[in-house]
Protein backbone atom coordinates (compact mmCIF):
# COMPACT_ATOMS: atom_id res chain seq x y z
CA UNK A 1 0.00 0.00 0.00
CA UNK A 2 2.89 2.33 0.72
CA UNK A 3 4.29 1.87 -2.79
CA UNK A 4 0.87 2.51 -4.29
CA UNK A 5 0.65 5.84 -2.43
CA UNK A 6 4.08 6.91 -3.66
CA UNK A 7 3.26 5.97 -7.25
CA UNK A 8 -0.03 7.89 -7.15
CA UNK A 9 1.65 10.97 -5.67
CA UNK A 10 4.37 10.87 -8.32
CA UNK A 11 1.77 10.52 -11.08
CA UNK A 12 -0.17 13.54 -9.76
CA UNK A 13 3.04 15.56 -9.48
CA UNK A 14 4.13 14.72 -13.04
CA UNK A 15 0.69 15.56 -14.45
CA UNK A 16 0.58 18.86 -12.54
CA UNK A 17 4.14 19.69 -13.62
CA UNK A 18 3.10 19.17 -17.24
CA UNK A 19 0.19 21.55 -16.72
CA UNK A 20 2.60 24.14 -15.30
CA UNK A 21 4.81 23.81 -18.37
CA UNK A 22 1.82 24.34 -20.65
CA UNK A 23 0.90 27.47 -18.67
CA UNK A 24 4.48 28.74 -18.97
CA UNK A 25 4.38 28.27 -22.76
CA UNK A 26 1.12 30.24 -22.94
CA UNK A 27 2.89 33.21 -21.29
CA UNK A 28 0.98 32.86 -18.02
CA UNK A 29 4.06 33.06 -15.82
CA UNK A 30 2.32 33.84 -12.52
CA UNK A 31 -0.07 30.91 -12.86
CA UNK A 32 2.80 28.62 -13.83
CA UNK A 33 4.77 29.65 -10.75
CA UNK A 34 1.74 28.96 -8.55
CA UNK A 35 1.36 25.50 -10.07
CA UNK A 36 5.10 24.81 -9.64
CA UNK A 37 4.66 25.68 -5.96
CA UNK A 38 1.70 23.29 -5.84
CA UNK A 39 3.92 20.52 -7.26
CA UNK A 40 6.48 21.16 -4.53
CA UNK A 41 3.76 20.95 -1.88
CA UNK A 42 2.48 17.70 -3.39
CA UNK A 43 5.97 16.23 -3.19
CA UNK A 44 6.90 17.40 0.34
CA UNK A 45 3.68 17.46 2.38
CA UNK A 46 2.92 13.70 2.38
CA UNK A 47 6.33 12.96 3.87
CA UNK A 48 5.57 15.32 6.75
CA UNK A 49 2.07 14.07 7.45
CA UNK A 50 1.41 10.55 6.10
CA UNK A 51 4.77 8.81 6.21
C-alpha positions as CSV (number, residue, x, y, z in Angstrom):
1,X,0.0,0.0,0.0
2,X,2.9,2.3,0.7
3,X,4.3,1.9,-2.8
4,X,0.9,2.5,-4.3
5,X,0.7,5.8,-2.4
6,X,4.1,6.9,-3.7
7,X,3.3,6.0,-7.3
8,X,0.0,7.9,-7.1
9,X,1.6,11.0,-5.7
10,X,4.4,10.9,-8.3
11,X,1.8,10.5,-11.1
12,X,-0.2,13.5,-9.8
13,X,3.0,15.6,-9.5
14,X,4.1,14.7,-13.0
15,X,0.7,15.6,-14.4
16,X,0.6,18.9,-12.5
17,X,4.1,19.7,-13.6
18,X,3.1,19.2,-17.2
19,X,0.2,21.5,-16.7
20,X,2.6,24.1,-15.3
21,X,4.8,23.8,-18.4
22,X,1.8,24.3,-20.6
23,X,0.9,27.5,-18.7
24,X,4.5,28.7,-19.0
25,X,4.4,28.3,-22.8
26,X,1.1,30.2,-22.9
27,X,2.9,33.2,-21.3
28,X,1.0,32.9,-18.0
29,X,4.1,33.1,-15.8
30,X,2.3,33.8,-12.5
31,X,-0.1,30.9,-12.9
32,X,2.8,28.6,-13.8
33,X,4.8,29.6,-10.7
34,X,1.7,29.0,-8.6
35,X,1.4,25.5,-10.1
36,X,5.1,24.8,-9.6
37,X,4.7,25.7,-6.0
38,X,1.7,23.3,-5.8
39,X,3.9,20.5,-7.3
40,X,6.5,21.2,-4.5
41,X,3.8,21.0,-1.9
42,X,2.5,17.7,-3.4
43,X,6.0,16.2,-3.2
44,X,6.9,17.4,0.3
45,X,3.7,17.5,2.4
46,X,2.9,13.7,2.4
47,X,6.3,13.0,3.9
48,X,5.6,15.3,6.7
49,X,2.1,14.1,7.4
50,X,1.4,10.5,6.1
51,X,4.8,8.8,6.2
